[in-house]
C-alpha cells in the first residue's frame, strides 16, 4: 500500500518499507549537463540517495533503490563520479553524524559604551521646540 512515496507491505508480523515510484513516473529530473550551479545538482543526487536511506527498511531494498536512483541520475546526464561522491558523503554523514559537524566560535563585537552624539541633537531639537511651540497649559513642561 503506497503512502507518501513509501510502499508499505506487511510480512507476517512486521512491515517492510520501500521507496514507491508511480508506474507513470518517467524518470526525469534536473539534467546533470545543464548550466545549473553544482549545488543544485548535488542536491538532486542527495535527495534520491537520502530517500533510499529514509524509506527502505532492509539493506537489500536500500541497495536496490540506490542502484535504481543511480541509473535514473545517469540517464539524466549526471556523471557517475558525482553520484559516487555524493553517495559516499551522505553515507558518511548518515552513519557518523559527528564526523562532519564543525563548530565555529561566534565572535560578537560590541562597544563598551554608548555614543553621546545623540545628546547634542536632542539639545538642539529641544531648543527649537521651546522657541516655537507654546504650550496650551503654561504650568506643564514640554
The first five atom37 places (N, CA, C, CB, O) and aatype in JSON, in Angstrom:
{
  "aatype": [20, 20, 20, 20, 20, 20, 20, 20, 20, 20, 20, 20, 20, 20, 20, 20, 20, 20, 20, 20, 20, 20, 20, 20, 20, 20, 20, 20, 20, 20, 20, 20, 20, 20, 20, 20, 20, 20, 20, 20, 20, 20, 20, 20, 20, 20, 20, 20, 20, 20, 20, 20, 20, 20, 20, 20, 20, 20, 20, 20, 20, 20, 20, 20, 20, 20, 20, 20, 20, 20, 20, 20, 20, 20, 20, 20, 20, 20, 20, 20, 20, 20, 20, 20, 20, 20, 20, 20, 20, 20, 20, 20, 20, 20, 20, 20, 20, 20, 20, 20, 20, 20, 20, 20, 20, 20, 20, 20, 20, 20, 20, 20, 20, 20, 20, 20, 20, 20, 20, 20, 20, 20, 20, 20, 20, 20, 20, 20, 20, 20, 20, 20, 20, 20, 20, 20, 20, 20, 20, 20, 20, 20],
  "atom_mask": [
    [1, 1, 1, 1, 1],
    [1, 1, 1, 1, 1],
    [1, 1, 1, 1, 1],
    [1, 1, 1, 1, 1],
    [1, 1, 1, 1, 1],
    [1, 1, 1, 1, 1],
    [1, 1, 1, 1, 1],
    [1, 1, 1, 1, 1],
    [1, 1, 1, 1, 1],
    [1, 1, 1, 1, 1],
    [1, 1, 1, 1, 1],
    [1, 1, 1, 1, 1],
    [1, 1, 1, 1, 1],
    [1, 1, 1, 1, 1],
    [1, 1, 1, 1, 1],
    [1, 1, 1, 1, 1],
    [1, 1, 1, 1, 1],
    [1, 1, 1, 1, 1],
    [1, 1, 1, 1, 1],
    [1, 1, 1, 1, 1],
    [1, 1, 1, 1, 1],
    [1, 1, 1, 1, 1],
    [1, 1, 1, 1, 1],
    [1, 1, 1, 1, 1],
    [1, 1, 1, 1, 1],
    [1, 1, 1, 1, 1],
    [1, 1, 1, 1, 1],
    [1, 1, 1, 1, 1],
    [1, 1, 1, 1, 1],
    [1, 1, 1, 1, 1],
    [1, 1, 1, 1, 1],
    [1, 1, 1, 1, 1],
    [1, 1, 1, 1, 1],
    [1, 1, 1, 1, 1],
    [1, 1, 1, 1, 1],
    [1, 1, 1, 1, 1],
    [1, 1, 1, 1, 1],
    [1, 1, 1, 1, 1],
    [1, 1, 1, 1, 1],
    [1, 1, 1, 1, 1],
    [1, 1, 1, 1, 1],
    [1, 1, 1, 1, 1],
    [1, 1, 1, 1, 1],
    [1, 1, 1, 1, 1],
    [1, 1, 1, 1, 1],
    [1, 1, 1, 1, 1],
    [1, 1, 1, 1, 1],
    [1, 1, 1, 1, 1],
    [1, 1, 1, 1, 1],
    [1, 1, 1, 1, 1],
    [1, 1, 1, 1, 1],
    [1, 1, 1, 1, 1],
    [1, 1, 1, 1, 1],
    [1, 1, 1, 1, 1],
    [1, 1, 1, 1, 1],
    [1, 1, 1, 1, 1],
    [1, 1, 1, 1, 1],
    [1, 1, 1, 1, 1],
    [1, 1, 1, 1, 1],
    [1, 1, 1, 1, 1],
    [1, 1, 1, 1, 1],
    [1, 1, 1, 1, 1],
    [1, 1, 1, 1, 1],
    [1, 1, 1, 1, 1],
    [1, 1, 1, 1, 1],
    [1, 1, 1, 1, 1],
    [1, 1, 1, 1, 1],
    [1, 1, 1, 1, 1],
    [1, 1, 1, 1, 1],
    [1, 1, 1, 1, 1],
    [1, 1, 1, 1, 1],
    [1, 1, 1, 1, 1],
    [1, 1, 1, 1, 1],
    [1, 1, 1, 1, 1],
    [1, 1, 1, 1, 1],
    [1, 1, 1, 1, 1],
    [1, 1, 1, 1, 1],
    [1, 1, 1, 1, 1],
    [1, 1, 1, 1, 1],
    [1, 1, 1, 1, 1],
    [1, 1, 1, 1, 1],
    [1, 1, 1, 1, 1],
    [1, 1, 1, 1, 1],
    [1, 1, 1, 1, 1],
    [1, 1, 1, 1, 1],
    [1, 1, 1, 1, 1],
    [1, 1, 1, 1, 1],
    [1, 1, 1, 1, 1],
    [1, 1, 1, 1, 1],
    [1, 1, 1, 1, 1],
    [1, 1, 1, 1, 1],
    [1, 1, 1, 1, 1],
    [1, 1, 1, 1, 1],
    [1, 1, 1, 1, 1],
    [1, 1, 1, 1, 1],
    [1, 1, 1, 1, 1],
    [1, 1, 1, 1, 1],
    [1, 1, 1, 1, 1],
    [1, 1, 1, 1, 1],
    [1, 1, 1, 1, 1],
    [1, 1, 1, 1, 1],
    [1, 1, 1, 1, 1],
    [1, 1, 1, 1, 1],
    [1, 1, 1, 1, 1],
    [1, 1, 1, 1, 1],
    [1, 1, 1, 1, 1],
    [1, 1, 1, 1, 1],
    [1, 1, 1, 1, 1],
    [1, 1, 1, 1, 1],
    [1, 1, 1, 1, 1],
    [1, 1, 1, 1, 1],
    [1, 1, 1, 1, 1],
    [1, 1, 1, 1, 1],
    [1, 1, 1, 1, 1],
    [1, 1, 1, 1, 1],
    [1, 1, 1, 1, 1],
    [1, 1, 1, 1, 1],
    [1, 1, 1, 1, 1],
    [1, 1, 1, 1, 1],
    [1, 1, 1, 1, 1],
    [1, 1, 1, 1, 1],
    [1, 1, 1, 1, 1],
    [1, 1, 1, 1, 1],
    [1, 1, 1, 1, 1],
    [1, 1, 1, 1, 1],
    [1, 1, 1, 1, 1],
    [1, 1, 1, 1, 1],
    [1, 1, 1, 1, 1],
    [1, 1, 1, 1, 1],
    [1, 1, 1, 1, 1],
    [1, 1, 1, 1, 1],
    [1, 1, 1, 1, 1],
    [1, 1, 1, 1, 1],
    [1, 1, 1, 1, 1],
    [1, 1, 1, 1, 1],
    [1, 1, 1, 1, 1],
    [1, 1, 1, 1, 1],
    [1, 1, 1, 1, 1],
    [1, 1, 1, 1, 1],
    [1, 1, 1, 1, 1],
    [1, 1, 1, 1, 1],
    [1, 1, 1, 1, 1]
  ],
  "atom_positions": [
    [[0.84, -1.17, 0.0], [0.0, 0.0, 0.0], [0.9, 1.25, 0.0], [-0.96, -0.01, 1.22], [1.59, 1.48, 0.99]],
    [[0.91, 2.04, -1.06], [1.76, 3.23, -1.12], [1.18, 4.39, -0.3], [1.96, 3.67, -2.56], [-0.03, 4.6, -0.28]],
    [[2.07, 5.13, 0.36], [1.66, 6.28, 1.14], [2.83, 7.26, 1.19], [1.2, 5.87, 2.56], [3.87, 6.94, 1.76]],
    [[2.66, 8.44, 0.62], [3.69, 9.49, 0.64], [5.06, 8.99, 0.2], [3.78, 10.09, 2.04], [6.03, 9.1, 0.96]],
    [[5.16, 8.46, -0.97], [6.41, 7.95, -1.55], [6.97, 6.72, -0.84], [7.44, 9.03, -1.53], [8.1, 6.31, -1.13]],
    [[6.21, 6.13, 0.06], [6.67, 4.93, 0.76], [5.71, 3.79, 0.44], [6.75, 5.18, 2.31], [4.5, 3.92, 0.56]],
    [[6.29, 2.68, 0.02], [5.5, 1.47, -0.22], [5.59, 0.61, 1.03], [6.0, 0.69, -1.5], [6.67, 0.14, 1.39]],
    [[4.47, 0.41, 1.69], [4.43, -0.37, 2.93], [3.79, -1.72, 2.62], [3.64, 0.38, 4.06], [2.67, -1.79, 2.12]],
    [[4.53, -2.79, 2.93], [4.0, -4.14, 2.74], [4.09, -4.9, 4.06], [4.77, -4.9, 1.61], [5.07, -4.78, 4.8]],
    [[3.07, -5.67, 4.33], [3.05, -6.44, 5.56], [3.62, -7.82, 5.3], [1.61, -6.55, 6.13], [3.22, -8.51, 4.36]],
    [[4.57, -8.21, 6.14], [5.18, -9.53, 6.03], [5.09, -10.17, 7.41], [6.68, -9.45, 5.51], [5.76, -9.75, 8.35]],
    [[4.26, -11.18, 7.5], [3.99, -11.87, 8.76], [3.57, -10.86, 9.82], [5.25, -12.66, 9.23], [2.48, -10.29, 9.73]],
    [[4.4, -10.63, 10.83], [4.01, -9.72, 11.9], [4.76, -8.39, 11.84], [4.25, -10.37, 13.24], [4.8, -7.66, 12.83]],
    [[5.34, -8.08, 10.71], [6.08, -6.82, 10.6], [5.74, -6.13, 9.29], [7.61, -7.07, 10.7], [5.05, -6.68, 8.43]],
    [[6.24, -4.93, 9.16], [6.05, -4.17, 7.94], [7.39, -3.95, 7.26], [5.36, -2.82, 8.23], [8.42, -3.78, 7.93]],
    [[7.38, -3.96, 5.95], [8.58, -3.67, 5.17], [8.27, -2.42, 4.37], [8.98, -4.87, 4.23], [7.22, -2.3, 3.74]],
    [[9.21, -1.48, 4.39], [9.01, -0.23, 3.66], [10.05, -0.1, 2.56], [9.09, 0.98, 4.61], [11.18, -0.59, 2.67]],
    [[9.63, 0.55, 1.49], [10.49, 0.77, 0.34], [10.05, 2.06, -0.33], [10.43, -0.44, -0.67], [8.97, 2.57, -0.04]],
    [[10.88, 2.6, -1.21], [10.51, 3.79, -1.96], [9.45, 3.4, -2.98], [11.75, 4.42, -2.67], [9.59, 2.41, -3.7]],
    [[8.37, 4.19, -3.02], [7.32, 3.93, -4.0], [7.51, 4.86, -5.19], [5.91, 4.13, -3.37], [7.63, 6.07, -5.04]],
    [[7.53, 4.28, -6.37], [7.63, 5.04, -7.62], [6.39, 4.74, -8.42], [8.95, 4.68, -8.43], [6.08, 3.58, -8.7]],
    [[5.67, 5.78, -8.79], [4.43, 5.58, -9.57], [4.74, 4.9, -10.89], [3.73, 6.93, -9.82], [5.82, 5.09, -11.46]],
    [[3.82, 4.1, -11.38], [4.03, 3.46, -12.69], [4.16, 4.47, -13.83], [2.88, 2.49, -12.98], [4.75, 4.18, -14.86]],
    [[3.58, 5.65, -13.63], [3.65, 6.68, -14.68], [4.9, 7.55, -14.59], [2.42, 7.57, -14.61], [5.08, 8.45, -15.4]],
    [[5.76, 7.28, -13.61], [6.99, 8.06, -13.45], [7.89, 7.87, -14.67], [7.74, 7.66, -12.15], [8.22, 6.74, -15.04]],
    [[8.28, 8.98, -15.29], [9.11, 8.91, -16.5], [10.59, 8.9, -16.18], [8.8, 10.07, -17.41], [11.41, 8.67, -17.07]],
    [[10.96, 9.15, -14.93], [12.37, 9.13, -14.55], [13.11, 10.4, -14.88], [13.04, 7.99, -15.22], [14.34, 10.41, -14.94]],
    [[12.38, 11.49, -15.1], [13.04, 12.76, -15.41], [13.33, 13.53, -14.13], [12.18, 13.61, -16.36], [12.53, 13.52, -13.19]],
    [[14.46, 14.2, -14.11], [14.81, 15.1, -13.02], [15.72, 16.17, -13.61], [15.51, 14.33, -11.82], [15.85, 16.26, -14.83]],
    [[16.33, 16.97, -12.77], [17.25, 18.01, -13.24], [18.32, 17.37, -14.13], [17.89, 18.75, -12.05], [18.87, 16.33, -13.79]],
    [[18.6, 18.0, -15.26], [19.61, 17.47, -16.17], [21.0, 17.74, -15.61], [19.46, 18.08, -17.58], [21.33, 18.88, -15.28]],
    [[21.8, 16.7, -15.5], [23.14, 16.83, -14.96], [24.09, 17.62, -15.84], [23.72, 15.48, -14.73], [25.13, 18.07, -15.37]],
    [[23.74, 17.8, -17.11], [24.58, 18.56, -18.03], [24.09, 20.0, -18.2], [24.63, 17.87, -19.39], [24.58, 20.73, -19.06]],
    [[23.12, 20.39, -17.39], [22.57, 21.75, -17.51], [23.54, 22.76, -16.91], [21.19, 21.84, -16.8], [24.55, 22.4, -16.31]],
    [[23.22, 24.02, -17.09], [24.07, 25.1, -16.6], [23.73, 25.51, -15.17], [23.96, 26.3, -17.51], [24.13, 26.58, -14.72]],
    [[23.0, 24.67, -14.46], [22.64, 24.96, -13.08], [23.89, 24.93, -12.2], [21.58, 23.95, -12.55], [24.86, 24.24, -12.52]],
    [[23.87, 25.67, -11.09], [25.0, 25.6, -10.15], [25.19, 24.17, -9.64], [24.79, 26.56, -8.97], [24.23, 23.41, -9.54]],
    [[26.41, 23.83, -9.31], [26.74, 22.47, -8.86], [25.97, 22.09, -7.61], [28.24, 22.34, -8.6], [25.62, 20.92, -7.43]],
    [[25.69, 23.05, -6.74], [24.97, 22.73, -5.5], [23.56, 22.21, -5.79], [24.9, 23.96, -4.6], [23.05, 21.39, -5.03]],
    [[22.93, 22.67, -6.89], [21.61, 22.16, -7.26], [21.72, 20.71, -7.73], [20.97, 23.04, -8.37], [20.87, 19.88, -7.43]],
    [[22.77, 20.44, -8.48], [22.98, 19.08, -8.96], [23.26, 18.14, -7.79], [24.14, 19.03, -9.98], [22.73, 17.04, -7.73]],
    [[24.12, 18.59, -6.87], [24.42, 17.79, -5.68], [23.16, 17.55, -4.84], [25.5, 18.47, -4.82], [22.97, 16.47, -4.29]],
    [[22.32, 18.56, -4.76], [21.08, 18.43, -4.01], [20.14, 17.41, -4.64], [20.38, 19.78, -3.9], [19.46, 16.66, -3.93]],
    [[20.09, 17.38, -5.96], [19.25, 16.4, -6.66], [19.74, 14.99, -6.37], [19.25, 16.67, -8.18], [18.95, 14.1, -6.07]],
    [[21.05, 14.79, -6.48], [21.62, 13.47, -6.17], [21.32, 13.11, -4.72], [23.16, 13.46, -6.43], [20.89, 12.0, -4.42]],
    [[21.56, 14.06, -3.83], [21.34, 13.82, -2.4], [19.91, 13.46, -2.07], [21.74, 15.03, -1.63], [19.67, 12.62, -1.2]],
    [[18.96, 14.09, -2.74], [17.55, 13.79, -2.48], [17.23, 12.33, -2.8], [16.64, 14.72, -3.29], [16.53, 11.67, -2.04]],
    [[17.74, 11.85, -3.92], [17.49, 10.45, -4.3], [18.15, 9.49, -3.3], [18.03, 10.17, -5.72], [17.54, 8.5, -2.88]],
    [[19.38, 9.78, -2.92], [20.12, 8.87, -2.04], [19.54, 8.89, -0.62], [21.62, 9.24, -2.0], [19.35, 7.84, -0.01]],
    [[19.25, 10.09, -0.1], [18.67, 10.18, 1.24], [17.31, 9.5, 1.31], [18.54, 11.64, 1.66], [16.95, 8.91, 2.33]],
    [[16.55, 9.59, 0.23], [15.24, 8.93, 0.2], [15.41, 7.41, 0.35], [14.5, 9.27, -1.12], [14.6, 6.76, 1.01]],
    [[16.44, 6.85, -0.26], [16.7, 5.42, -0.09], [17.0, 5.1, 1.37], [17.89, 4.97, -0.99], [16.53, 4.08, 1.89]],
    [[17.77, 5.95, 2.03], [18.12, 5.72, 3.43], [16.91, 5.84, 4.35], [19.2, 6.69, 3.87], [16.76, 5.06, 5.29]],
    [[16.06, 6.81, 4.09], [14.94, 7.05, 5.0], [13.75, 6.14, 4.75], [14.49, 8.48, 4.89], [13.0, 5.85, 5.68]],
    [[13.55, 5.68, 3.52], [12.34, 4.94, 3.19], [12.51, 3.42, 3.22], [11.86, 5.35, 1.85], [11.54, 2.7, 3.43]],
    [[13.71, 2.92, 3.01], [13.91, 1.47, 2.89], [14.2, 0.85, 4.26], [15.08, 1.16, 1.91], [15.01, 1.37, 5.03]],
    [[13.53, -0.26, 4.54], [13.69, -0.88, 5.85], [14.73, -1.99, 5.88], [12.37, -1.42, 6.31], [15.11, -2.43, 6.96]],
    [[15.2, -2.46, 4.72], [16.22, -3.51, 4.71], [17.39, -3.07, 3.83], [15.63, -4.86, 4.2], [17.26, -2.2, 2.97]],
    [[18.55, -3.71, 4.08], [19.74, -3.39, 3.29], [19.56, -3.73, 1.82], [20.95, -4.13, 3.85], [20.0, -2.99, 0.94]],
    [[18.9, -4.85, 1.56], [18.71, -5.26, 0.17], [17.85, -4.24, -0.59], [18.05, -6.65, 0.1], [18.17, -3.88, -1.72]],
    [[16.77, -3.79, 0.04], [15.91, -2.79, -0.6], [16.65, -1.46, -0.79], [14.64, -2.58, 0.23], [16.49, -0.79, -1.81]],
    [[17.45, -1.1, 0.22], [18.21, 0.15, 0.11], [19.21, 0.07, -1.04], [18.94, 0.45, 1.44], [19.33, 1.01, -1.83]],
    [[19.92, -1.04, -1.13], [20.9, -1.22, -2.2], [20.21, -1.18, -3.57], [21.65, -2.56, -2.02], [20.71, -0.55, -4.51]],
    [[19.08, -1.84, -3.67], [18.33, -1.87, -4.92], [17.85, -0.46, -5.29], [17.13, -2.83, -4.81], [17.89, -0.07, -6.46]],
    [[17.39, 0.3, -4.29], [16.9, 1.67, -4.56], [18.06, 2.59, -4.95], [16.18, 2.23, -3.32], [17.89, 3.45, -5.81]],
    [[19.21, 2.44, -4.32], [20.37, 3.26, -4.7], [20.79, 2.94, -6.12], [21.55, 3.04, -3.72], [21.15, 3.84, -6.88]],
    [[20.75, 1.67, -6.5], [21.07, 1.3, -7.89], [20.06, 1.9, -8.86], [21.1, -0.24, -8.05], [20.45, 2.42, -9.92]],
    [[18.77, 1.85, -8.52], [17.74, 2.42, -9.38], [17.92, 3.93, -9.49], [16.33, 2.09, -8.83], [17.83, 4.5, -10.59]],
    [[18.18, 4.59, -8.36], [18.38, 6.04, -8.36], [19.61, 6.41, -9.18], [18.52, 6.56, -6.93], [19.59, 7.4, -9.92]],
    [[20.67, 5.64, -9.04], [21.89, 5.89, -9.81], [21.61, 5.8, -11.3], [22.99, 4.89, -9.42], [22.09, 6.63, -12.07]],
    [[20.84, 4.81, -11.7], [20.5, 4.67, -13.12], [19.66, 5.85, -13.61], [19.76, 3.35, -13.37], [19.88, 6.35, -14.71]],
    [[18.71, 6.28, -12.8], [17.88, 7.45, -13.17], [18.76, 8.68, -13.34], [16.78, 7.72, -12.09], [18.61, 9.44, -14.29]],
    [[19.69, 8.88, -12.41], [20.57, 10.05, -12.47], [21.51, 9.98, -13.67], [21.39, 10.16, -11.18], [21.73, 11.0, -14.34]],
    [[22.05, 8.81, -13.97], [22.92, 8.65, -15.14], [22.12, 8.92, -16.41], [23.54, 7.23, -15.19], [22.62, 9.57, -17.33]],
    [[20.88, 8.44, -16.46], [20.03, 8.69, -17.63], [19.73, 10.17, -17.82], [18.72, 7.92, -17.49], [19.43, 10.62, -18.92]],
    [[19.82, 10.94, -16.74], [19.57, 12.38, -16.8], [20.86, 13.19, -16.92], [18.8, 12.82, -15.58], [20.85, 14.4, -16.7]],
    [[21.96, 12.54, -17.26], [23.2, 13.25, -17.57], [24.15, 13.49, -16.42], [22.87, 14.52, -18.15], [25.13, 14.22, -16.59]],
    [[23.91, 12.92, -15.26], [24.83, 13.09, -14.14], [26.01, 12.15, -14.32], [24.12, 12.83, -12.78], [25.86, 11.04, -14.82]],
    [[27.18, 12.62, -13.9], [28.37, 11.76, -14.02], [28.38, 10.76, -12.87], [29.67, 12.61, -14.03], [27.94, 11.04, -11.76]],
    [[28.91, 9.59, -13.16], [28.99, 8.56, -12.14], [29.91, 9.0, -11.0], [29.5, 7.23, -12.75], [29.7, 8.63, -9.84]],
    [[30.91, 9.79, -11.33], [31.83, 10.31, -10.31], [31.08, 11.19, -9.3], [32.96, 11.11, -10.98], [31.28, 11.06, -8.09]],
    [[30.22, 12.1, -9.8], [29.45, 12.97, -8.91], [28.47, 12.17, -8.05], [28.69, 14.03, -9.71], [28.29, 12.45, -6.87]],
    [[27.85, 11.18, -8.66], [26.89, 10.34, -7.92], [27.61, 9.58, -6.81], [26.18, 9.35, -8.88], [27.13, 9.54, -5.68]],
    [[28.75, 8.99, -7.13], [29.51, 8.24, -6.12], [30.02, 9.16, -5.01], [30.69, 7.51, -6.77], [30.01, 8.79, -3.84]],
    [[30.46, 10.36, -5.39], [30.97, 11.32, -4.4], [29.86, 11.71, -3.42], [31.53, 12.59, -5.1], [30.07, 11.71, -2.21]],
    [[28.69, 12.04, -3.95], [27.57, 12.44, -3.09], [27.07, 11.26, -2.25], [26.43, 13.0, -3.94], [26.73, 11.44, -1.09]],
    [[27.03, 10.07, -2.85], [26.58, 8.89, -2.11], [27.51, 8.62, -0.94], [26.5, 7.66, -3.04], [27.06, 8.34, 0.17]],
    [[28.8, 8.69, -1.19], [29.79, 8.46, -0.12], [29.64, 9.51, 0.98], [31.22, 8.49, -0.69], [29.68, 9.19, 2.16]],
    [[29.47, 10.76, 0.58], [29.34, 11.85, 1.54], [28.1, 11.64, 2.42], [29.25, 13.21, 0.82], [28.16, 11.82, 3.64]],
    [[26.99, 11.28, 1.8], [25.75, 11.08, 2.55], [25.87, 9.87, 3.47], [24.56, 10.9, 1.6], [25.4, 9.91, 4.61]],
    [[26.48, 8.8, 2.99], [26.66, 7.6, 3.82], [27.53, 7.92, 5.03], [27.28, 6.46, 3.01], [27.23, 7.47, 6.14]],
    [[28.6, 8.68, 4.84], [29.47, 9.04, 5.96], [28.72, 9.88, 6.98], [30.71, 9.79, 5.46], [28.85, 9.67, 8.19]],
    [[27.93, 10.84, 6.5], [27.16, 11.68, 7.42], [26.06, 10.89, 8.12], [26.55, 12.86, 6.66], [25.74, 11.15, 9.28]],
    [[25.48, 9.94, 7.41], [24.37, 9.17, 7.95], [24.81, 8.26, 9.09], [23.72, 8.33, 6.85], [24.13, 8.16, 10.11]],
    [[25.96, 7.62, 8.92], [26.41, 6.66, 9.91], [27.43, 7.21, 10.89], [26.99, 5.47, 9.23], [27.78, 6.54, 11.86]],
    [[27.9, 8.41, 10.66], [28.83, 9.05, 11.58], [28.5, 10.54, 11.62], [30.31, 8.81, 11.15], [29.27, 11.35, 11.1]],
    [[27.38, 10.92, 12.22], [26.92, 12.3, 12.14], [27.85, 13.3, 12.81], [25.57, 12.41, 12.74], [27.84, 14.48, 12.44]],
    [[28.64, 12.89, 13.79], [29.52, 13.83, 14.48], [30.8, 14.12, 13.71], [29.87, 13.29, 15.84], [31.51, 15.07, 14.03]],
    [[31.11, 13.32, 12.7], [32.37, 13.48, 11.97], [32.41, 14.77, 11.16], [32.59, 12.3, 11.06], [33.47, 15.36, 11.0]],
    [[31.28, 15.2, 10.65], [31.3, 16.36, 9.76], [30.85, 17.65, 10.43], [30.44, 16.1, 8.57], [30.92, 18.72, 9.82]],
    [[30.38, 17.57, 11.66], [29.93, 18.79, 12.32], [31.14, 19.62, 12.72], [29.06, 18.46, 13.56], [32.02, 19.17, 13.46]],
    [[31.17, 20.81, 12.21], [32.25, 21.72, 12.54], [31.66, 22.84, 13.36], [32.96, 22.26, 11.25], [30.65, 23.44, 12.99]],
    [[32.29, 23.12, 14.47], [31.79, 24.23, 15.27], [32.71, 25.42, 15.06], [31.71, 23.84, 16.78], [33.94, 25.31, 15.09]],
    [[32.09, 26.51, 14.85], [32.83, 27.75, 14.69], [32.42, 28.67, 15.83], [32.55, 28.41, 13.29], [31.23, 28.91, 16.06]],
    [[33.42, 29.18, 16.53], [33.11, 30.13, 17.58], [32.56, 31.4, 16.96], [34.35, 30.42, 18.45], [33.07, 31.89, 15.96]],
    [[31.53, 31.9, 17.57], [30.93, 33.14, 17.09], [31.52, 34.28, 17.9], [29.37, 33.11, 17.21], [31.45, 34.29, 19.13]],
    [[32.08, 35.23, 17.21], [32.66, 36.39, 17.86], [31.68, 37.54, 17.74], [34.03, 36.75, 17.26], [31.27, 37.91, 16.64]],
    [[31.32, 38.1, 18.88], [30.4, 39.23, 18.88], [31.2, 40.47, 19.26], [29.21, 39.01, 19.87], [31.86, 40.52, 20.3]],
    [[31.14, 41.45, 18.4], [31.82, 42.71, 18.66], [30.79, 43.71, 19.17], [32.53, 43.24, 17.38], [29.72, 43.87, 18.57]],
    [[31.1, 44.37, 20.25], [30.2, 45.39, 20.75], [31.03, 46.5, 21.38], [29.18, 44.79, 21.78], [32.2, 46.31, 21.71]],
    [[30.4, 47.63, 21.52], [31.09, 48.75, 22.13], [30.78, 48.74, 23.62], [30.68, 50.11, 21.48], [29.65, 48.47, 24.02]],
    [[31.77, 49.03, 24.42], [31.59, 49.01, 25.86], [30.85, 50.25, 26.35], [32.94, 48.9, 26.55], [30.47, 50.32, 27.52]],
    [[30.63, 51.21, 25.5], [29.93, 52.43, 25.9], [29.01, 52.86, 24.77], [30.93, 53.57, 26.25], [29.18, 52.46, 23.62]],
    [[28.05, 53.67, 25.12], [27.14, 54.21, 24.12], [27.63, 55.58, 23.7], [25.69, 54.29, 24.65], [28.2, 56.32, 24.5]],
    [[27.42, 55.9, 22.48], [27.83, 57.19, 21.96], [26.94, 58.28, 22.56], [27.75, 57.21, 20.42], [25.75, 58.07, 22.8]],
    [[27.53, 59.44, 22.79], [26.76, 60.57, 23.32], [26.4, 61.56, 22.23], [27.55, 61.28, 24.43], [25.96, 62.67, 22.52]],
    [[26.59, 61.18, 20.98], [26.3, 62.08, 19.87], [24.82, 62.46, 19.84], [26.7, 61.44, 18.54], [24.47, 63.55, 19.39]],
    [[23.96, 61.58, 20.3], [22.53, 61.88, 20.28], [22.17, 63.02, 21.23], [21.74, 60.64, 20.64], [21.16, 63.7, 21.02]],
    [[22.98, 63.24, 22.28], [22.67, 64.29, 23.25], [22.7, 65.68, 22.61], [23.64, 64.24, 24.41], [21.87, 66.52, 22.94]],
    [[23.63, 65.91, 21.72], [23.72, 67.2, 21.03], [22.49, 67.43, 20.16], [25.01, 67.29, 20.18], [21.92, 68.52, 20.15]],
    [[22.09, 66.41, 19.43], [20.9, 66.52, 18.58], [19.66, 66.73, 19.44], [20.74, 65.27, 17.7], [18.78, 67.51, 19.08]],
    [[19.57, 66.05, 20.56], [18.43, 66.19, 21.46], [18.36, 67.61, 22.02], [18.53, 65.18, 22.61], [17.27, 68.18, 22.13]],
    [[19.5, 68.19, 22.36], [19.55, 69.56, 22.89], [19.06, 70.56, 21.85], [20.97, 69.92, 23.34], [18.3, 71.47, 22.17]],
    [[19.5, 70.39, 20.59], [19.11, 71.31, 19.52], [17.61, 71.2, 19.25], [19.91, 71.0, 18.23], [16.94, 72.22, 19.11]],
    [[17.09, 69.99, 19.18], [15.65, 69.8, 18.94], [14.84, 70.41, 20.09], [15.32, 68.29, 18.78], [13.81, 71.03, 19.86]],
    [[15.3, 70.22, 21.31], [14.61, 70.77, 22.48], [14.57, 72.3, 22.41], [15.29, 70.31, 23.77], [13.54, 72.9, 22.73]],
    [[15.66, 72.93, 22.01], [15.7, 74.39, 21.87], [14.71, 74.87, 20.81], [17.12, 74.87, 21.52], [13.99, 75.85, 21.02]],
    [[14.67, 74.18, 19.67], [13.75, 74.56, 18.59], [12.31, 74.45, 19.06], [13.99, 73.67, 17.33], [11.5, 75.33, 18.8]],
    [[11.99, 73.37, 19.74], [10.62, 73.18, 20.23], [10.26, 74.25, 21.25], [10.46, 71.77, 20.85], [9.18, 74.83, 21.19]],
    [[11.15, 74.52, 22.19], [10.87, 75.51, 23.24], [10.69, 76.92, 22.66], [11.99, 75.52, 24.27], [9.89, 77.69, 23.19]],
    [[11.41, 77.26, 21.61], [11.28, 78.58, 20.98], [10.0, 78.73, 20.17], [12.48, 78.85, 20.09], [9.41, 79.8, 20.14]],
    [[9.57, 77.65, 19.52], [8.5, 77.76, 18.54], [7.15, 77.2, 18.97], [8.91, 77.08, 17.31], [6.14, 77.46, 18.31]],
    [[7.1, 76.46, 20.03], [5.84, 75.86, 20.45], [5.42, 76.47, 21.79], [5.96, 74.31, 20.57], [6.2, 76.5, 22.74]],
    [[4.2, 76.95, 21.82], [3.68, 77.5, 23.07], [2.73, 76.47, 23.65], [2.96, 78.88, 22.84], [1.78, 76.05, 22.99]],
    [[2.96, 76.04, 24.89], [2.11, 75.02, 25.49], [0.7, 75.56, 25.76], [2.74, 74.51, 26.78], [0.53, 76.75, 26.06]],
    [[-0.29, 74.69, 25.67], [-1.67, 75.08, 25.97], [-1.81, 75.36, 27.46], [-2.66, 73.97, 25.53], [-2.6, 76.21, 27.86]],
    [[-1.07, 74.67, 28.28], [-1.09, 74.86, 29.73], [0.32, 75.28, 30.14], [-1.55, 73.56, 30.5], [1.22, 74.44, 30.15]],
    [[0.53, 76.55, 30.48], [1.88, 77.02, 30.82], [2.49, 76.33, 32.03], [1.85, 78.51, 31.07], [3.71, 76.34, 32.21]],
    [[1.65, 75.72, 32.87], [2.16, 75.04, 34.06], [2.84, 73.71, 33.71], [1.02, 74.79, 35.05], [3.68, 73.21, 34.46]],
    [[2.47, 73.14, 32.56], [3.03, 71.86, 32.15], [4.27, 72.08, 31.31], [2.0, 71.02, 31.37], [4.3, 72.96, 30.44]],
    [[5.24, 71.3, 31.56], [6.5, 71.39, 30.82], [6.41, 70.57, 29.54], [7.68, 70.9, 31.69], [5.79, 69.51, 29.52]],
    [[7.02, 71.06, 28.5], [7.02, 70.34, 27.23], [8.05, 69.24, 27.29], [7.31, 71.29, 26.04], [8.22, 68.51, 26.32]]
  ]
}
